[in-house]
Amino acid sequence: MWKEGAILIRGKVYKYQAKVYEEGSEYGIEGGRVSKVMIKHDGEIVVNYDRGWDVEPESEGAELALAIILKENN
């Protein structure tokens, strides 16, 4: 199932799309249910995982947004 939304972190909006499966798999982040996730901030991709890392989070905001998504879905 695809999920999308926005997360507000310290006054900044991080928009995301994530593909979440019913069960975890070897392709999911940390073996979990999220196999694809893209997070954007100000139109720039700050996180992209598509069965492997294309863009790893480098800022604190991107790391927090990813952590929230994983906590809710993984």
Contacts in CASP RR format, 6 or more apart in sequence:
PFRMAT RR
TARGET T0000
AUTHOR 0000-0000-0000
METHOD contacts of the structure
MODEL  1
MWKEGAILIRGKVYKYQAKVYEEGSEYGIEGGRVSKVMIKHDGEIVVNYD
RGWDVEPESEGAELALAIILKENN
1 19 0 8 1.000
1 20 0 8 1.000
1 21 0 8 1.000
2 17 0 8 1.000
2 18 0 8 1.000
2 19 0 8 1.000
2 20 0 8 1.000
3 16 0 8 1.000
3 17 0 8 1.000
3 18 0 8 1.000
3 19 0 8 1.000
3 20 0 8 1.000
3 73 0 8 1.000
4 15 0 8 1.000
4 16 0 8 1.000
4 17 0 8 1.000
4 18 0 8 1.000
5 15 0 8 1.000
5 16 0 8 1.000
5 17 0 8 1.000
6 13 0 8 1.000
6 14 0 8 1.000
6 15 0 8 1.000
6 16 0 8 1.000
7 13 0 8 1.000
7 14 0 8 1.000
7 16 0 8 1.000
7 65 0 8 1.000
7 68 0 8 1.000
7 69 0 8 1.000
8 14 0 8 1.000
9 61 0 8 1.000
9 64 0 8 1.000
9 65 0 8 1.000
10 61 0 8 1.000
12 41 0 8 1.000
12 61 0 8 1.000
13 41 0 8 1.000
14 39 0 8 1.000
14 40 0 8 1.000
14 41 0 8 1.000
14 46 0 8 1.000
14 61 0 8 1.000
14 62 0 8 1.000
14 65 0 8 1.000
15 39 0 8 1.000
15 40 0 8 1.000
15 41 0 8 1.000
15 43 0 8 1.000
16 37 0 8 1.000
16 38 0 8 1.000
16 39 0 8 1.000
16 40 0 8 1.000
16 47 0 8 1.000
16 65 0 8 1.000
16 69 0 8 1.000
17 36 0 8 1.000
17 37 0 8 1.000
17 38 0 8 1.000
18 34 0 8 1.000
18 36 0 8 1.000
18 37 0 8 1.000
18 38 0 8 1.000
18 69 0 8 1.000
18 73 0 8 1.000
19 34 0 8 1.000
19 35 0 8 1.000
19 36 0 8 1.000
19 37 0 8 1.000
20 33 0 8 1.000
20 34 0 8 1.000
20 35 0 8 1.000
20 73 0 8 1.000
21 28 0 8 1.000
21 33 0 8 1.000
21 35 0 8 1.000
22 33 0 8 1.000
23 33 0 8 1.000
24 31 0 8 1.000
24 32 0 8 1.000
24 33 0 8 1.000
24 74 0 8 1.000
25 31 0 8 1.000
25 32 0 8 1.000
25 33 0 8 1.000
25 35 0 8 1.000
27 35 0 8 1.000
27 51 0 8 1.000
27 52 0 8 1.000
28 34 0 8 1.000
28 35 0 8 1.000
28 51 0 8 1.000
28 74 0 8 1.000
29 35 0 8 1.000
29 37 0 8 1.000
29 49 0 8 1.000
29 70 0 8 1.000
29 74 0 8 1.000
30 70 0 8 1.000
30 74 0 8 1.000
31 74 0 8 1.000
32 74 0 8 1.000
33 73 0 8 1.000
33 74 0 8 1.000
34 49 0 8 1.000
34 69 0 8 1.000
34 70 0 8 1.000
34 73 0 8 1.000
34 74 0 8 1.000
35 49 0 8 1.000
35 50 0 8 1.000
35 51 0 8 1.000
36 49 0 8 1.000
36 50 0 8 1.000
36 51 0 8 1.000
37 47 0 8 1.000
37 48 0 8 1.000
37 49 0 8 1.000
37 66 0 8 1.000
37 69 0 8 1.000
38 45 0 8 1.000
38 47 0 8 1.000
38 48 0 8 1.000
38 49 0 8 1.000
39 45 0 8 1.000
39 46 0 8 1.000
39 47 0 8 1.000
39 48 0 8 1.000
39 57 0 8 1.000
39 62 0 8 1.000
39 65 0 8 1.000
39 66 0 8 1.000
39 69 0 8 1.000
40 46 0 8 1.000
41 59 0 8 1.000
41 61 0 8 1.000
41 62 0 8 1.000
41 65 0 8 1.000
45 55 0 8 1.000
46 55 0 8 1.000
46 57 0 8 1.000
46 58 0 8 1.000
46 59 0 8 1.000
46 61 0 8 1.000
46 62 0 8 1.000
46 65 0 8 1.000
47 55 0 8 1.000
47 56 0 8 1.000
47 57 0 8 1.000
47 62 0 8 1.000
47 65 0 8 1.000
47 66 0 8 1.000
48 54 0 8 1.000
48 55 0 8 1.000
57 63 0 8 1.000
57 65 0 8 1.000
57 66 0 8 1.000
END
